[in-house]
Amino acid sequence: MPDYRRHYREGGSYFFTVVTHHRQKILLDKDIRAALRASVNKVRETMPFKVDAWVLLPDHLHCIWTLPENDENYSLRWLLIKRGVSKQCKTYFDEKKQSKSRKSRNESTIWQRRFWEHHIRDDQDFERCMNYVHINPVQHGYVKQVVDWPYSTFHRCVKVGIYEKDWGSDVELTGEFGE
């Protein structure tokens, strides 16, 4: 097994990619979206974090979080969020997709076991990650314009003046972050 080490920094900002098990296209389902929202809100009650950006796609999501000072534990937050969604959406459980390893760990078949994180180093990196989150539906061919994707914080960012409504029409599409 690889010796993978995550980068933890108290009060840090992080870019995440979280993927469904076997890339199932279920994240836009009404029940999953509701469970994800409820689970995030529940976790934030006891382990706060700021959601700087979020985009939900059929089989994965990208987001940026900023953790509070004196707190670095994003892994536990993701564990609790994924567990909460799995418990609320038991109808999505598929025994045929559950390996021996998943069965022994009592894991659902909604999420991939791990997630990908990138510690955001500076303002330029933060802007690059924000842009990547919001351009992603265009990059995947789901919409032609960023503003047309409803499952994103892009609309919130337009309201507060971070982006213009037509942002993204001149952004060069690149495959950053290993998708």
C-alpha positions in Angstrom: 0.0 0.0 0.0 1.4 3.5 -0.8 2.6 5.7 1.9 0.3 8.6 1.2 0.6 11.6 3.5 -2.0 14.3 3.6 -1.0 17.9 4.2 -2.7 19.4 7.3 -2.5 23.1 8.2 -4.6 24.7 10.9 -6.9 27.4 9.4 -5.8 26.3 5.9 -7.8 26.4 2.7 -8.1 23.2 0.7 -9.4 22.2 -2.7 -11.1 18.8 -2.7 -12.3 16.3 -5.3 -14.7 13.6 -4.0 -15.9 10.8 -6.4 -18.7 8.3 -6.3 -18.0 4.6 -6.2 -17.4 3.3 -9.7 -18.1 6.8 -11.0 -21.9 6.3 -10.6 -23.8 9.2 -11.9 -26.0 9.8 -8.9 -24.9 13.0 -7.2 -27.5 15.1 -9.0 -30.3 12.9 -7.8 -32.7 14.9 -5.6 -32.3 12.5 -2.6 -28.5 12.5 -2.8 -28.4 16.3 -3.1 -30.7 16.7 -0.1 -28.7 14.3 2.0 -25.4 15.9 1.0 -26.7 19.4 2.0 -28.1 18.0 5.3 -24.9 16.2 6.1 -22.6 19.1 5.4 -24.9 21.4 7.5 -24.9 18.9 10.4 -21.1 18.5 10.3 -20.7 22.3 10.2 -22.7 22.6 13.4 -20.0 20.8 15.5 -16.9 21.2 13.2 -17.3 24.5 11.4 -15.7 25.3 8.1 -16.3 27.9 5.4 -17.4 26.7 1.9 -15.6 29.0 -0.4 -16.7 27.2 -3.6 -18.6 24.1 -4.6 -19.7 22.4 -7.8 -21.7 19.2 -7.9 -21.4 17.0 -11.0 -23.1 13.7 -11.8 -20.2 11.5 -10.5 -17.9 13.8 -8.5 -17.7 17.1 -6.7 -15.1 19.8 -6.3 -15.0 22.2 -3.4 -12.9 24.6 -1.5 -13.0 24.9 2.2 -11.3 27.1 4.7 -10.9 25.7 8.2 -11.0 27.6 11.4 -7.9 28.7 13.1 -6.6 25.9 15.4 -8.3 23.2 13.3 -6.9 21.1 10.6 -9.1 18.0 10.6 -10.8 18.0 7.1 -10.5 14.2 7.0 -12.9 13.6 9.8 -15.3 16.1 8.3 -15.3 14.2 5.0 -15.8 10.9 6.8 -18.8 12.3 8.7 -20.3 13.9 5.6 -19.9 10.8 3.5 -21.2 8.6 6.3 -24.2 10.9 6.7 -25.1 10.7 3.0 -24.7 6.9 3.0 -27.0 6.5 6.0 -29.7 8.8 4.6 -29.6 7.2 1.1 -29.7 3.5 1.9 -31.7 2.8 -1.3 -28.5 3.5 -3.3 -26.7 0.6 -1.7 -25.8 -2.1 -4.3 -24.6 -5.3 -2.7 -23.2 -6.4 -6.1 -20.8 -3.5 -6.0 -19.6 -4.2 -2.5 -16.3 -6.0 -2.4 -15.1 -8.1 0.5 -13.0 -5.2 1.7 -16.0 -2.8 1.6 -18.1 -5.4 3.4 -15.5 -5.9 6.1 -15.2 -2.1 6.7 -19.0 -1.7 6.5 -18.7 0.8 3.7 -21.5 1.9 1.4 -21.4 1.8 -2.4 -22.0 5.5 -2.9 -18.5 6.9 -2.4 -15.0 6.1 -3.4 -13.0 5.3 -0.2 -10.6 8.2 -0.5 -10.7 11.8 -1.7 -8.2 14.1 -3.3 -7.0 17.2 -1.5 -4.7 20.1 -2.4 -3.5 22.6 0.2 -4.0 26.1 -1.3 -0.7 28.0 -0.9 -1.5 31.6 -1.7 -4.0 34.0 -3.3 -3.0 33.1 -6.8 -3.5 29.4 -6.1 -6.8 30.1 -4.4 -8.0 32.0 -7.5 -6.9 29.2 -9.8 -8.8 26.6 -7.7 -11.9 28.8 -7.6 -11.8 29.1 -11.4 -11.3 25.4 -11.8 -14.3 24.6 -9.5 -16.6 26.9 -11.4 -15.5 26.1 -15.0 -15.7 22.3 -14.4 -19.2 21.8 -15.8 -18.2 23.5 -19.0 -15.0 21.5 -19.1 -17.0 18.3 -18.9 -19.4 19.4 -21.6 -22.5 19.6 -19.4 -23.2 23.2 -20.3 -21.7 25.8 -22.7 -21.6 28.6 -20.1 -20.7 28.5 -16.4 -23.9 30.4 -15.5 -26.1 27.6 -16.9 -25.0 25.1 -14.3 -27.3 25.2 -11.3 -25.3 23.0 -8.9 -22.5 25.4 -8.1 -21.6 28.3 -5.9 -20.9 30.3 -9.0 -24.3 32.1 -8.7 -23.5 33.1 -5.1 -20.1 34.4 -6.3 -21.8 36.5 -9.0 -24.1 38.0 -6.3 -21.2 39.1 -4.1 -19.1 40.4 -7.1 -16.4 37.8 -7.3 -17.4 36.9 -10.9 -19.3 38.6 -13.7 -22.3 36.7 -14.9 -20.7 35.9 -18.2 -17.4 34.8 -16.6 -15.8 31.7 -18.2 -16.6 32.4 -21.8 -12.9 33.3 -22.3 -11.3 30.8 -19.9 -8.9 28.3 -21.5 -10.0 24.8 -20.5 -7.2 22.7 -19.0 -7.2 19.4 -17.3 -5.7 20.4 -14.0 -6.0 18.4 -10.8 -5.7 15.0 -12.6 -9.3 14.5 -13.7 
